[in-house]
């Protein structure tokens, strides 16, 4: 089973499953506050996801206890019927 999450295009965490929560060991409010910062320390990486240049990568992150976590992450940009970017799906 995979950890999954949905992010808005501005990086807010919209939805996630229990496996995603287990990886980072934050409660719901902690996850919401962190948003894309759970995965990205660099705004340029997020920009690369949004423009389709980054679709899969290994990322170093940290859980709520400060423990290092290495993740293989796949991103899918979701577009509306008009072609506008509407959200980003994340699979770990």
Backbone torsions as a table, in degrees:
resi	resn	phi	psi	omega
1	UNK	NA	144.0	-176.7
2	UNK	-105.5	152.5	169.5
3	UNK	-81.5	136.1	-179.9
4	UNK	-131.9	150.9	176.6
5	UNK	-153.0	153.6	173.4
6	UNK	-120.4	133.6	178.3
7	UNK	-119.6	144.2	170.6
8	UNK	-71.3	166.9	-178.6
9	UNK	-67.9	-18.0	175.0
10	UNK	-92.1	6.1	172.1
11	UNK	95.4	5.0	177.7
12	UNK	-76.9	138.7	178.0
13	UNK	-77.0	118.6	-177.0
14	UNK	-94.1	-47.6	-178.5
15	UNK	-146.6	155.0	175.5
16	UNK	-160.0	161.0	177.0
17	UNK	-102.3	176.2	-175.4
18	UNK	-65.3	-28.6	178.7
19	UNK	-67.5	-38.2	175.9
20	UNK	-62.1	-45.1	178.9
21	UNK	-61.2	-40.8	-179.8
22	UNK	-64.7	-37.1	-179.9
23	UNK	-61.4	-46.4	-172.7
24	UNK	-92.5	-17.9	175.7
25	UNK	57.5	34.5	171.6
26	UNK	-103.2	154.9	170.3
27	UNK	-79.2	176.4	-174.6
28	UNK	-56.7	-43.9	-178.3
29	UNK	-68.1	-35.3	177.3
30	UNK	-64.6	-41.8	177.4
31	UNK	-63.3	-44.6	-179.1
32	UNK	-61.9	-41.0	-179.1
33	UNK	-65.9	-38.2	-177.1
34	UNK	-72.9	-43.3	-178.3
35	UNK	54.3	-136.5	-177.0
36	UNK	-63.9	-18.2	178.7
37	UNK	-64.2	-16.6	173.3
38	UNK	-60.5	-33.4	-175.4
39	UNK	-109.2	-30.9	-171.8
40	UNK	-120.9	131.6	172.7
41	UNK	-101.0	-10.1	-172.0
42	UNK	-125.4	122.0	179.8
43	UNK	-61.0	-28.3	179.8
44	UNK	-64.4	-35.0	177.2
45	UNK	-63.9	-44.1	179.5
46	UNK	-62.4	-41.0	178.3
47	UNK	-61.9	-37.3	177.9
48	UNK	-66.2	-34.9	175.5
49	UNK	-65.4	-48.1	-176.3
50	UNK	-63.4	-32.4	179.5
51	UNK	-95.6	8.1	173.4
52	UNK	83.9	5.7	-180.0
53	UNK	-83.1	-14.8	178.3
54	UNK	-127.1	111.4	-178.9
55	UNK	-117.1	-20.4	178.7
56	UNK	-155.5	135.9	-178.3
57	UNK	-163.4	164.0	170.1
58	UNK	-94.9	131.0	-178.0
59	UNK	-125.6	141.1	172.1
60	UNK	-93.6	131.0	177.8
61	UNK	-140.4	-175.9	180.0
62	UNK	-138.5	141.8	176.5
63	UNK	-84.5	-177.3	-175.4
64	UNK	-64.4	-20.7	179.4
65	UNK	-89.4	-3.0	-179.1
66	UNK	89.0	4.7	178.5
67	UNK	-75.2	137.5	178.0
68	UNK	-68.5	137.6	178.6
69	UNK	-133.4	125.3	175.1
70	UNK	-101.2	132.8	-174.1
71	UNK	-129.6	140.9	168.5
72	UNK	-99.6	113.4	-170.9
73	UNK	-118.2	136.6	174.3
74	UNK	-116.4	133.3	-179.3
75	UNK	-114.2	141.2	174.0
76	UNK	-131.3	123.1	176.5
77	UNK	-84.5	130.9	-179.5
78	UNK	-105.4	132.7	-178.5
79	UNK	-113.4	151.7	177.5
80	UNK	-77.1	176.7	178.3
81	UNK	-60.9	-25.8	179.7
82	UNK	-87.2	-4.0	179.4
83	UNK	94.6	-0.9	179.2
84	UNK	-77.0	141.5	177.0
85	UNK	-65.2	127.4	-176.9
86	UNK	-115.0	-30.1	177.8
87	UNK	-167.7	171.9	179.6
88	UNK	-124.4	127.7	174.4
89	UNK	-94.5	140.9	-178.3
90	UNK	-126.5	127.4	176.6
91	UNK	-118.9	131.0	178.7
92	UNK	-121.7	NA	NA
